[in-house]
Amino acid sequence: MTSVDWSAQPLVLAPMAGGPSTVELAAAVADGGMVPFLAGAYLAPDRLRADLVALRERTSEPFGVNVFAPSPDLPSMRQDALAYAASLAPWAAAAGVELGTPRYDDDAFAAKVDLLVEAAPALVSFAFGWPPAEVVTRLQAVGTEVWVTVNEPSEVEWAETLGVDGLVAQGWEAGGHRGGPVDTGAVQLGVAELVAAVTARTTLPVLAAGGVMTGGDAAALLRAGAGAVALGTAFLGCPEAGTAPVHRHALTHRRGTTVTRALTGRSARALVTTWTELFTEAAPAAYPHVHHVTAPLRAHGKATGEAELVHLWAGTGHERLRTLPAAELARLLLDELAQDKSR
């Protein structure tokens, strides 16, 4: 295992679960000089193991893996998801799709922890929930750094009690799901404000995420106190990314994003669609129950190219997307960062 020198490699490829995160993308970004994260969420443990082996075959550079820690399973969530499914049913029927059944699962958390302890990547980050202290200890014992995601400054001390090695400060601009341990549903701090607030409360290293599309954007966050900066949406247009064709097209042909629970039952930033406009107010905080309800409808949208039926995750900077090969984009971002620093 190789440790990460953040002063030499301050830019990170964010994990993008559900398709965009691929071994090919991670390897290309590593070749370009950035630190890549693989997204382990939604993958079966055997598939994640295969991806880890494949990435190690492609690069000797350090990389991280992100997994979802289990979310709470509250008694009301299944009933809330059933009520939401009833609201969606006519819309799904019009598309010829049968909605899924609400249910709880922990995304094979224990099995994924076991294989990550065995694989010992440089970094493991957690989103949605936070790992038990014994999981943190197990990973650290094999030399893996453990990071957790925060959306609120008040979560810093909570994270410190776990004994983690670093914090991912995910600002309001970020595309995809809110990764912190509590889905408040409320508007949260932008990334620059969040970094300032978090670094004022801890000496742990901070990885900033949210709305970053250029090396200049990253430089501003490094000056604000971040030790490193993650980019996700910026890489969705790369040929190595597993981004669905309907998603690729929408990123450069639609304007405006919104944070909504309508798609999965957990707050996430996506491009505005008919789905987000019609159902955001009706959607409950019930992840992963709603995620399983809507999965068939979203899969249908991907397969048929019906953008109104797809979870089009995107950060606020998506209109500045550059559709370059991943290694070329990584090198360009690092050049922009160096130029900004030299001014």
N, C-alpha and C positions, 0 to 999 in steps of 0.2 A: 504494500500500500504506500502511495506517495501522498504526503501532506500538501496542502494548498498554501502557497505564499500569496496572500491577498494583495500585497504591495506590488507583486509582479504580475498577477492575474486577477485584476479587480472586476472583470466582467463575467457574468454567469448566464448560461442558458437556463431559463426557468423551465420547470417540468410542466408539461401540458397534457394531462391525462385524456383518455378517450379517443386517441388516434394520432394527433399531431406529433407527439413525442415518439421518435423512432431511434433505433440504434444508428441508422445512417445519419440522421440529423446530429445526434450527440457526437459521433465520431468526426464529422466534418467540422463542427464547432470547435472540438478539441484541436483539430489540425490547424484551425484559424487562430488559436491562442487563447480561447476562452475556456472557462470551466463549465462543462455540461452537466445537467441533471437529467436522468431518466425518470419518467413518470411510472411509478409502480402501481398506482391506483387503477382499479378495474381489471387488472391483469390477473389471470390465474397464477398461482405460485410457480408452476412449471414454466409458464411463458416468461415470467419475470426472471427466473433462473437462466433461461436460454438467452434472454436479452443481455443479462450481465456477462455471461460467457462470451457472447458475440461482441460486445463492446470492448471487453478486455483483449479480444483478438485483434480489434481494429486500432486500438490506441493504448499506449503506455502512460498517458497523461491521467491525472487524478480526475475523478468524477463523483457526482453525488446521485442519490436515489431518493425520491420522494414517495411517501405512502400516506394514505389516509388512516389516521387513528380512529377508533370507533366513536361514533356520535352517540348521544344519549338516545335511549329508546323509551320515550314517554308513553304512558297508557293512551293518551288522547291522539297520538299521531296516526294510528291506523284509521280511526274514525274520521279524523280531519282529512286524511288522504282519500278516503272513500267518498266523502262529500264533495271534494274537489273533482274526483273522477266523474261524479254525476254531472257536474257543470261542464266538463270537457266532452262528455259522451256524444252529444249531437255533432260536435265539430269533428271528432274522431270518426264517427259513423259516416259523415259526409266524405271523408277521405278513404273510407273502406278499411278502417283499421280498428282492431279490438284492443282496447287499453289493457295494460298489465294489472296485476294484483298487487296492492300495497303490502310490503313486507319489510322486515328488518334484516340486515346482515351486517357483518363487520369486515367485509372485503378480505376475508381470510387473513386477518391481522396477525395472528399467532404464527401461522406458517410463513408469512413473509418476514416477520422478525427473525425466525429461525434461519432462513436462508440468507438474510442480510448479515447476521452474526457470522455465518459460515463464509460468506463472500468478502466481508470486511471492506466495503468501498470507503473512499476517503471521507465521505459525508453521507449522513442520512438525515433528511428533514421530514417533519411531520406536519400535517395539516388536518383541519376539521376538529379533531380532538387532540389530546396530548397523550404521549405514552406513559405508562406506569413507570415509576422510578427504577424498578428492576430492569425494565427494557433499556432505559438510558444506560444503566450500569453495565449491562451485558454488551452493548454496542461499544461503549468506551473501552471495555476490557480488551477488545480485539483491535483497538487503535482507530476506531471510527468516531468522527466528531458527530454530535447530535445537535440538531437545530430544530426549533419550533417556530411556528408562524404566529405573529401577533397583529391584530388590527387596532387594538386600543392600548394606550400607554399604561393603563391600569393593570394590564396583563403581564407586565415586565416582572414584577416581584414574584408573581405566581410561577413564571417560567424559571426564575432563579432558584426557587426552592426545589425544582426538579434536578438541578445540577447540570443543565444543558451547557453546550459550548458556544452557542450563538443564537441570534434571533433573526428571523426573516420579518422585516417590517413591511407589511403589504398595505400600501396606500389605497385610497378610495378609487383611484384611476385604474387600478389593475383589472385586466380582463379575467373572465372565468370566476370560479367560486371564491367567496371570501374564505380565507384559510384559517382564521383564528378560532379559538376554542368555543366562543359564544357567538351565535348568529343573532345579533340584536335586531336586525332589520332596519336600524337607524342609519342615517348618513354619518360617515366616519371621516377621520382626518385624511387630507391629501398626503401623498408620500413625503414631501419635503417637511411638512409640519409634524408628521408622525416620526420621521427620523430624528428631528430635533427633540421631540418630547421623549422618545425612547432613549436616546443617547444621554439625555440629562438624568436618567434614572438608573443607568447601568454602565458597567465597564465591559460588558460582554460585547464581542464584535457584532455588528449589525449589517445585514444584507438588505438593501432597499429594493422594493419592487413596486411597479405601478406606473403605467403610461410612458415608459422609457422607450424611445425609438431611435435615438442617435447617441453618438459618443458625447456630444455636448450636453444632452439631457443627463447622462450618467455623471459627467464631470460636476454638474451642479449638485448632485446628491452626495458625491464624495466630499465636496467642499462643505456640505451641510453636516457631515459627520459619519456618513456611512462608510464601512470598511470595504464594501463591494456592492455591485449593483446588478440586478437580474433583469433580463429582457425576455419576454415571451411572445407577445403579439408581433414583435418585430421580425420573428422568424417563421410566422405562419405561412408566408408566401414562398418560402424556400422550396426548391424541388425535392429536397430530402425529407421534408416534413410530411407527415401522414394526414395533412389537412384535407378534408373532403372537398371535391370540386365545387359543390354548391357554397361551401364556406369560403373558399378562395375567391370566388366571384363576388360574393357579398362584401368581403372586406374592402374591395376597391370600387364598389358600385352603390354602397349604401352609406348613409350619413347618420350619425347619432347613435349613442349607446344608452343603456339603462341598466340599473341594478334591480333584479327581479327574482322572486322565488317561483315564478310560474312554470319554469322548465323542470326543476328537480326538487323543489321543496327547500332549497337552501339558497340564500342570497348569492347572486352571481351577476357579473357585468357581461352583457351581450348586446349585439346590434339590435336596434328596435325592429320588431316584426309585428304582424297582426296578433300573434300569440301573446307577446309581451304586453301589447296595448289592451287586449281584451281580458286577460286573465290575471294580470299581476295583483290586482286588488283581492281577487278570490283565493289566491294560492296561500296555503298554510305553511308554517315553519314545520316541516315534517320530512326531513331527509333521513334515510334513503327511501322512505315509503313512497313519496311522490315520484322520485327518480324511477322506481320500478313501474309505477303507473304509466308514466309518459314515455318510457323507453321504446315501446313499439311504434308510437307515433313519430318520435324523433328519428328512429331508424328508417321508417318509411320516407320521411322527408329527405334524408340523405340519399337513399337509393333512387328516388325519383327526381331529385333536384328541386323539390318544393321548399324554397327557403323559409317560407312562413311556418314550416313545421320542424325547423332545425334549431338546435341550441347554438347560435352563432356567437360563441364567446369572442370577445374583443375588448382590448383596452381603449382608453379614450384617444390614444394616438394613432389608431388604425389607419386613418387617412394618409399618414406619412409612410405607409408600408413600402418597402423596397424589395422587389421580387428578384433577389440575387441568389446564387448558390451559397450555401451556408458558410463555408470556409471563407469565401470572398466577403460576405457580409460581416463576419466576425473580424476579419482583418481591417475592413473599412471602419468599423466601430472603434477598434483600438487606435487606428490612425486619427480619427476624429477626437478621441479622448486625449491623445498625446498633443494634438494641435491646440486643443483648448487649454491644456495645462501650460503650454509654452507661451501663451499670450501674456 
